[in-house]
Amino acid sequence: MDLGIVGIARSGKSSLFNAVTRGQAQVGAYSSQQEPNVGMARVPDARVDALARVFKPKKVTYAEIRWVDYPVAGFGQEGPGARFLAEIAGLDALVHVVRAFEDEAVPHPDVTIDPHRDLESLDLELTFADLGLIERRLARIESEMRSIKAAERGRLEQDRALLQRLQADLEAGHAVRTVALTEVEERLLTAYQFVTRLPVLVIINIGEDDLPRAAEIEAAFAERHGGPGVAFAALCAKVEAELATMDEAEAVEFRRDLGLPPESPLDRAIQAAYALLGLQSFLTAGEDECRAWTVRRGASAPEAAGKIHSDLERGFIRAEVTSWQELAEAGSNAELKRRGKLRTEGKTYLVQDGDVINILFNV
């Protein structure tokens, strides 16, 4: 999964990046000449941890997310972020950080804190970027149609009709991700890199004093800005970045001292990203390795097998399936079978989040 972090200067983008990747990216406004910060981060998964306690494997592997922290917020055709647009459009989702905290240590008298304004402002920039793309493509279509016969214009006419429809929706304030499309239109849309088609996880970057009100703040943003393909999470990126430098025991103690729950809000934000993208995890477990694999919701058993190796999908015979809870409670595969908790599933089985799967195959 590839997630791109965007937001205005001093919103806390780089603090969030450091928190999720345990990185050391420079914090603060940085120039348009700099490249994005890129880092990998594992997805915390208590289910993998539970199975690792059972099998004590040689290797434990978590799902991973690639995080990209973009250094600029201006994404207009002539703005400093224009060169990043194609890359951003190829991501799986955007993580939009909005500032909702005061920083008395580093005051900026000319900066007013208004997260709702900032969210709407960047949404508008991304909308303009998509409208610019449409306008340029429509101009090329008109030019191409003048040079070919009427009988050969079918695909171009389909493209033009779709783009004109999307143009009207964008001008009315509707992101591409909210527009209902037919299967044919979905296929046509794959040729275009629309940034407003991406799901968006909005991170409301709050101050420490507002941490007890995080749920209330999320609800207020969801009521005002909610819609298809958008989720919200409130957290203090500065605190989470500090916690990322500690070991697990120290972090738990620090959270306790701050009166916070032991679970990181980053974990909840990652879960929200999975939900936005329609993803889930299944698990494999044994003495060699305990591992989480990411698949789309509704994936079949052969599709899951293909995530492990293409040979497993090609030669799929059946899958042995149980839930991670049942395996963890049984304490071994032998005891799991004795309890009758190991099911045999065929090619039509739809994988469930948290399934532990063993693939039987023959190539």
C-alpha positions as a Python dict, from the first residue, in 0.01 Angstrom:
ca = {
    (1, 'M'): (0, 0, 0),
    (2, 'D'): (135, 344, -97),
    (3, 'L'): (11, 648, 96),
    (4, 'G'): (103, 1008, 17),
    (5, 'I'): (114, 1270, 293),
    (6, 'V'): (7, 1619, 184),
    (7, 'G'): (-78, 1942, 362),
    (8, 'I'): (20, 2306, 398),
    (9, 'A'): (350, 2416, 556),
    (10, 'R'): (377, 2362, 934),
    (11, 'S'): (75, 2131, 938),
    (12, 'G'): (283, 1852, 1095),
    (13, 'K'): (327, 1636, 783),
    (14, 'S'): (687, 1548, 857),
    (15, 'S'): (613, 1481, 1224),
    (16, 'L'): (349, 1233, 1110),
    (17, 'F'): (598, 1078, 866),
    (18, 'N'): (853, 1038, 1145),
    (19, 'A'): (589, 887, 1373),
    (20, 'V'): (479, 617, 1129),
    (21, 'T'): (823, 534, 986),
    (22, 'R'): (1038, 600, 1296),
    (23, 'G'): (1222, 835, 1065),
    (24, 'Q'): (1430, 1146, 1117),
    (25, 'A'): (1294, 1373, 846),
    (26, 'Q'): (1350, 1745, 888),
    (27, 'V'): (1053, 1905, 1061),
    (28, 'G'): (936, 2246, 943),
    (29, 'A'): (870, 2424, 613),
    (30, 'Y'): (1113, 2317, 342),
    (31, 'S'): (1183, 2435, -7),
    (32, 'S'): (1008, 2337, -326),
    (33, 'Q'): (1340, 2202, -459),
    (34, 'Q'): (1353, 1917, -210),
    (35, 'E'): (1241, 1565, -287),
    (36, 'P'): (971, 1383, -90),
    (37, 'N'): (1062, 1186, 220),
    (38, 'V'): (999, 817, 154),
    (39, 'G'): (987, 542, 416),
    (40, 'M'): (845, 198, 483),
    (41, 'A'): (653, 113, 799),
    (42, 'R'): (515, -214, 922),
    (43, 'V'): (146, -241, 1005),
    (44, 'P'): (108, -333, 1374),
    (45, 'D'): (-98, -652, 1401),
    (46, 'A'): (-183, -813, 1735),
    (47, 'R'): (-299, -1124, 1548),
    (48, 'V'): (49, -1185, 1408),
    (49, 'D'): (192, -1129, 1756),
    (50, 'A'): (-49, -1384, 1906),
    (51, 'L'): (42, -1649, 1649),
    (52, 'A'): (414, -1578, 1696),
    (53, 'R'): (372, -1656, 2066),
    (54, 'V'): (222, -1993, 1969),
    (55, 'F'): (474, -2099, 1703),
    (56, 'K'): (786, -1907, 1812),
    (57, 'P'): (884, -1885, 1443),
    (58, 'K'): (1224, -1806, 1294),
    (59, 'K'): (1071, -1501, 1126),
    (60, 'V'): (778, -1266, 1189),
    (61, 'T'): (662, -1055, 894),
    (62, 'Y'): (403, -779, 909),
    (63, 'A'): (223, -606, 624),
    (64, 'E'): (398, -287, 517),
    (65, 'I'): (296, 58, 399),
    (66, 'R'): (510, 288, 188),
    (67, 'W'): (470, 646, 311),
    (68, 'V'): (564, 944, 94),
    (69, 'D'): (580, 1290, 256),
    (70, 'Y'): (550, 1557, -14),
    (71, 'P'): (734, 1883, 60),
    (72, 'V'): (487, 2125, -99),
    (73, 'A'): (116, 2188, -98),
    (74, 'G'): (71, 2382, -422),
    (75, 'F'): (-57, 2144, -690),
    (76, 'G'): (-174, 2383, -959),
    (77, 'Q'): (-47, 2354, -1316),
    (78, 'E'): (222, 2615, -1249),
    (79, 'G'): (271, 2550, -876),
    (80, 'P'): (583, 2396, -720),
    (81, 'G'): (400, 2070, -666),
    (82, 'A'): (296, 2024, -1029),
    (83, 'R'): (579, 1779, -1096),
    (84, 'F'): (449, 1551, -820),
    (85, 'L'): (94, 1523, -955),
    (86, 'A'): (146, 1216, -1174),
    (87, 'E'): (324, 1035, -892),
    (88, 'I'): (52, 1127, -642),
    (89, 'A'): (-222, 1008, -879),
    (90, 'G'): (-53, 666, -883),
    (91, 'L'): (-73, 623, -505),
    (92, 'D'): (-338, 418, -329),
    (93, 'A'): (-463, 701, -107),
    (94, 'L'): (-382, 1049, 21),
    (95, 'V'): (-320, 1133, 385),
    (96, 'H'): (-410, 1501, 427),
    (97, 'V'): (-270, 1655, 745),
    (98, 'V'): (-447, 1966, 871),
    (99, 'R'): (-317, 2177, 1157),
    (100, 'A'): (-547, 2220, 1456),
    (101, 'F'): (-289, 2314, 1721),
    (102, 'E'): (-117, 2629, 1847),
    (103, 'D'): (260, 2627, 1894),
    (104, 'E'): (355, 2884, 2154),
    (105, 'A'): (722, 2782, 2132),
    (106, 'V'): (736, 2877, 1762),
    (107, 'P'): (477, 3153, 1715),
    (108, 'H'): (391, 3275, 1366),
    (109, 'P'): (186, 3596, 1400),
    (110, 'D'): (87, 3590, 1033),
    (111, 'V'): (-45, 3233, 1052),
    (112, 'T'): (-404, 3174, 1159),
    (113, 'I'): (-506, 2827, 1266),
    (114, 'D'): (-813, 2711, 1075),
    (115, 'P'): (-807, 2339, 987),
    (116, 'H'): (-1143, 2352, 809),
    (117, 'R'): (-1018, 2629, 581),
    (118, 'D'): (-692, 2444, 514),
    (119, 'L'): (-873, 2121, 430),
    (120, 'E'): (-1107, 2295, 188),
    (121, 'S'): (-821, 2495, 35),
    (122, 'L'): (-611, 2191, -57),
    (123, 'D'): (-919, 2004, -179),
    (124, 'L'): (-981, 2299, -410),
    (125, 'E'): (-622, 2291, -539),
    (126, 'L'): (-653, 1921, -622),
    (127, 'T'): (-986, 1986, -792),
    (128, 'F'): (-826, 2258, -1007),
    (129, 'A'): (-547, 2015, -1097),
    (130, 'D'): (-802, 1762, -1224),
    (131, 'L'): (-996, 2031, -1410),
    (132, 'G'): (-673, 2140, -1579),
    (133, 'L'): (-607, 1782, -1687),
    (134, 'I'): (-959, 1756, -1832),
    (135, 'E'): (-932, 2085, -2018),
    (136, 'R'): (-602, 1985, -2180),
    (137, 'R'): (-733, 1641, -2278),
    (138, 'L'): (-1057, 1782, -2422),
    (139, 'A'): (-854, 2023, -2635),
    (140, 'R'): (-646, 1733, -2771),
    (141, 'I'): (-960, 1528, -2840),
    (142, 'E'): (-1114, 1814, -3039),
    (143, 'S'): (-794, 1844, -3240),
    (144, 'E'): (-777, 1468, -3306),
    (145, 'M'): (-1141, 1446, -3408),
    (146, 'R'): (-1090, 1704, -3679),
    (147, 'S'): (-823, 1489, -3842),
    (148, 'I'): (-1004, 1153, -3855),
    (149, 'K'): (-1316, 1018, -4022),
    (150, 'A'): (-1649, 1025, -3839),
    (151, 'A'): (-1666, 645, -3831),
    (152, 'E'): (-1337, 633, -3639),
    (153, 'R'): (-1439, 874, -3364),
    (154, 'G'): (-1620, 629, -3134),
    (155, 'R'): (-1358, 599, -2858),
    (156, 'L'): (-1280, 971, -2866),
    (157, 'E'): (-1650, 1055, -2836),
    (158, 'Q'): (-1680, 822, -2535),
    (159, 'D'): (-1380, 988, -2373),
    (160, 'R'): (-1516, 1334, -2443),
    (161, 'A'): (-1858, 1252, -2296),
    (162, 'L'): (-1701, 1110, -1979),
    (163, 'L'): (-1460, 1400, -1936),
    (164, 'Q'): (-1736, 1657, -1986),
    (165, 'R'): (-1945, 1479, -1724),
    (166, 'L'): (-1655, 1474, -1476),
    (167, 'Q'): (-1581, 1837, -1554),
    (168, 'A'): (-1934, 1935, -1457),
    (169, 'D'): (-1913, 1733, -1135),
    (170, 'L'): (-1578, 1885, -1037),
    (171, 'E'): (-1704, 2236, -1108),
    (172, 'A'): (-1998, 2158, -880),
    (173, 'G'): (-1756, 2063, -601),
    (174, 'H'): (-1774, 1684, -634),
    (175, 'A'): (-1449, 1487, -631),
    (176, 'V'): (-1406, 1218, -897),
    (177, 'R'): (-1419, 948, -625),
    (178, 'T'): (-1781, 1045, -550),
    (179, 'V'): (-1906, 1007, -907),
    (180, 'A'): (-2101, 690, -992),
    (181, 'L'): (-1952, 529, -1301),
    (182, 'T'): (-2051, 242, -1527),
    (183, 'E'): (-1811, -46, -1593),
    (184, 'V'): (-1728, 104, -1932),
    (185, 'E'): (-1658, 444, -1776),
    (186, 'E'): (-1439, 282, -1508),
    (187, 'R'): (-1229, 126, -1782),
    (188, 'L'): (-1202, 456, -1969),
    (189, 'L'): (-1098, 632, -1649),
    (190, 'T'): (-792, 412, -1603),
    (191, 'A'): (-622, 616, -1877),
    (192, 'Y'): (-636, 932, -1665),
    (193, 'Q'): (-449, 1031, -1350),
    (194, 'F'): (-710, 1213, -1144),
    (195, 'V'): (-593, 1299, -794),
    (196, 'T'): (-945, 1354, -659),
    (197, 'R'): (-1025, 995, -745),
    (198, 'L'): (-800, 882, -456),
    (199, 'P'): (-951, 801, -116),
    (200, 'V'): (-844, 1051, 152),
    (201, 'L'): (-756, 994, 516),
    (202, 'V'): (-771, 1330, 692),
    (203, 'I'): (-536, 1354, 991),
    (204, 'I'): (-646, 1632, 1224),
    (205, 'N'): (-321, 1727, 1397),
    (206, 'I'): (-428, 1846, 1742),
    (207, 'G'): (-236, 1975, 2043),
    (208, 'E'): (-172, 1773, 2359),
    (209, 'D'): (-442, 1961, 2548),
    (210, 'D'): (-703, 1848, 2295),
    (211, 'L'): (-614, 1477, 2306),
    (212, 'P'): (-903, 1393, 2544),
    (213, 'R'): (-1139, 1549, 2285),
    (214, 'A'): (-1002, 1354, 1987),
    (215, 'A'): (-1321, 1155, 1924),
    (216, 'E'): (-1535, 1470, 1945),
    (217, 'I'): (-1307, 1653, 1700),
    (218, 'E'): (-1317, 1362, 1453),
    (219, 'A'): (-1697, 1355, 1468),
    (220, 'A'): (-1718, 1729, 1399),
    (221, 'F'): (-1495, 1697, 1092),
    (222, 'A'): (-1684, 1394, 966),
    (223, 'E'): (-2014, 1580, 993),
    (224, 'R'): (-1882, 1883, 803),
    (225, 'H'): (-1652, 1722, 547),
    (226, 'G'): (-1754, 1356, 533),
    (227, 'G'): (-1840, 1171, 216),
    (228, 'P'): (-1756, 865, 8),
    (229, 'G'): (-1390, 771, 22),
    (230, 'V'): (-1302, 1002, 313),
    (231, 'A'): (-1210, 907, 671),
    (232, 'F'): (-1087, 1108, 969),
    (233, 'A'): (-847, 1054, 1257),
    (234, 'A'): (-740, 1306, 1523),
    (235, 'L'): (-399, 1272, 1684),
    (236, 'C'): (-100, 1474, 1802),
    (237, 'A'): (175, 1408, 1548),
    (238, 'K'): (441, 1568, 1770),
    (239, 'V'): (360, 1330, 2058),
    (240, 'E'): (344, 1029, 1826),
    (241, 'A'): (682, 1121, 1674),
    (242, 'E'): (833, 1135, 2023),
    (243, 'L'): (680, 801, 2113),
    (244, 'A'): (823, 647, 1797),
    (245, 'T'): (1174, 703, 1935),
    (246, 'M'): (1097, 498, 2249),
    (247, 'D'): (1082, 126, 2300),
    (248, 'E'): (740, -31, 2354),
    (249, 'A'): (752, -32, 2736),
    (250, 'E'): (861, 332, 2752),
    (251, 'A'): (590, 434, 2506),
    (252, 'V'): (319, 263, 2712),
    (253, 'E'): (444, 436, 3028),
    (254, 'F'): (458, 773, 2853),
    (255, 'R'): (101, 732, 2728),
    (256, 'R'): (-6, 644, 3080),
    (257, 'D'): (163, 958, 3215),
    (258, 'L'): (-28, 1167, 2961),
    (259, 'G'): (-355, 997, 3054),
    (260, 'L'): (-387, 840, 2709),
    (261, 'P'): (-505, 489, 2620),
    (262, 'P'): (-217, 246, 2555),
    (263, 'E'): (-322, 194, 2192),
    (264, 'S'): (-171, 435, 1941),
    (265, 'P'): (-416, 645, 1737),
    (266, 'L'): (-183, 576, 1444),
    (267, 'D'): (-299, 214, 1452),
    (268, 'R'): (-658, 331, 1422),
    (269, 'A'): (-561, 564, 1136),
    (270, 'I'): (-400, 273, 951),
    (271, 'Q'): (-713, 65, 1004),
    (272, 'A'): (-913, 353, 857),
    (273, 'A'): (-685, 354, 552),
    (274, 'Y'): (-740, -20, 505),
    (275, 'A'): (-1116, 31, 525),
    (276, 'L'): (-1104, 319, 274),
    (277, 'L'): (-921, 100, 25),
    (278, 'G'): (-1135, -207, 84),
    (279, 'L'): (-840, -412, 210),
    (280, 'Q'): (-801, -681, 474),
    (281, 'S'): (-533, -921, 597),
    (282, 'F'): (-513, -1298, 608),
    (283, 'L'): (-238, -1483, 792),
    (284, 'T'): (-4, -1776, 747),
    (285, 'A'): (156, -1937, 1050),
    (286, 'G'): (416, -2200, 1126),
    (287, 'E'): (755, -2260, 1280),
    (288, 'D'): (936, -2097, 987),
    (289, 'E'): (730, -1779, 967),
    (290, 'C'): (418, -1602, 1093),
    (291, 'R'): (304, -1345, 838),
    (292, 'A'): (26, -1105, 743),
    (293, 'W'): (-78, -1073, 378),
    (294, 'T'): (-290, -792, 238),
    (295, 'V'): (-575, -866, -5),
    (296, 'R'): (-888, -688, -117),
    (297, 'R'): (-1211, -756, 68),
    (298, 'G'): (-1404, -1020, -123),
    (299, 'A'): (-1088, -1193, -250),
    (300, 'S'): (-1125, -1564, -322),
    (301, 'A'): (-901, -1833, -173),
    (302, 'P'): (-706, -1872, -503),
    (303, 'E'): (-648, -1495, -513),
    (304, 'A'): (-509, -1511, -159),
    (305, 'A'): (-290, -1802, -264),
    (306, 'G'): (-154, -1589, -548),
    (307, 'K'): (-42, -1326, -297),
    (308, 'I'): (189, -1586, -147),
    (309, 'H'): (317, -1721, -480),
    (310, 'S'): (179, -1743, -832),
    (311, 'D'): (235, -2122, -834),
    (312, 'L'): (-6, -2159, -540),
    (313, 'E'): (-283, -1982, -732),
    (314, 'R'): (-213, -2170, -1055),
    (315, 'G'): (-210, -2511, -887),
    (316, 'F'): (-471, -2438, -618),
    (317, 'I'): (-653, -2748, -490),
    (318, 'R'): (-806, -2636, -163),
    (319, 'A'): (-737, -2426, 144),
    (320, 'E'): (-725, -2524, 510),
    (321, 'V'): (-878, -2234, 701),
    (322, 'T'): (-932, -2131, 1062),
    (323, 'S'): (-956, -1802, 1249),
    (324, 'W'): (-652, -1660, 1423),
    (325, 'Q'): (-840, -1664, 1755),
    (326, 'E'): (-915, -2036, 1728),
    (327, 'L'): (-554, -2117, 1643),
    (328, 'A'): (-419, -1898, 1923),
    (329, 'E'): (-658, -2055, 2174),
    (330, 'A'): (-576, -2410, 2060),
    (331, 'G'): (-203, -2347, 2093),
    (332, 'S'): (-101, -2581, 1811),
    (333, 'N'): (-220, -2717, 1478),
    (334, 'A'): (-260, -3064, 1630),
    (335, 'E'): (-492, -2936, 1902),
    (336, 'L'): (-679, -2722, 1648),
    (337, 'K'): (-752, -3033, 1438),
    (338, 'R'): (-849, -3231, 1749),
    (339, 'R'): (-1108, -2964, 1829),
    (340, 'G'): (-1244, -2985, 1475),
    (341, 'K'): (-1174, -2616, 1406),
    (342, 'L'): (-984, -2659, 1079),
    (343, 'R'): (-1209, -2620, 775),
    (344, 'T'): (-1147, -2720, 415),
    (345, 'E'): (-1251, -2456, 161),
    (346, 'G'): (-1254, -2457, -219),
    (347, 'K'): (-1201, -2208, -498),
    (348, 'T'): (-1519, -2013, -430),
    (349, 'Y'): (-1437, -1941, -65),
    (350, 'L'): (-1418, -1567, 12),
    (351, 'V'): (-1133, -1485, 249),
    (352, 'Q'): (-1227, -1319, 578),
    (353, 'D'): (-1018, -1069, 772),
    (354, 'G'): (-801, -1260, 1020),
    (355, 'D'): (-826, -1599, 849),
    (356, 'V'): (-526, -1828, 893),
    (357, 'I'): (-482, -2014, 565),
    (358, 'N'): (-274, -2309, 451),
    (359, 'I'): (-283, -2363, 74),
    (360, 'L'): (-278, -2714, -76),
    (361, 'F'): (-167, -2709, -439),
    (362, 'N'): (-19, -2911, -720),
    (363, 'V'): (173, -2768, -1015),
}
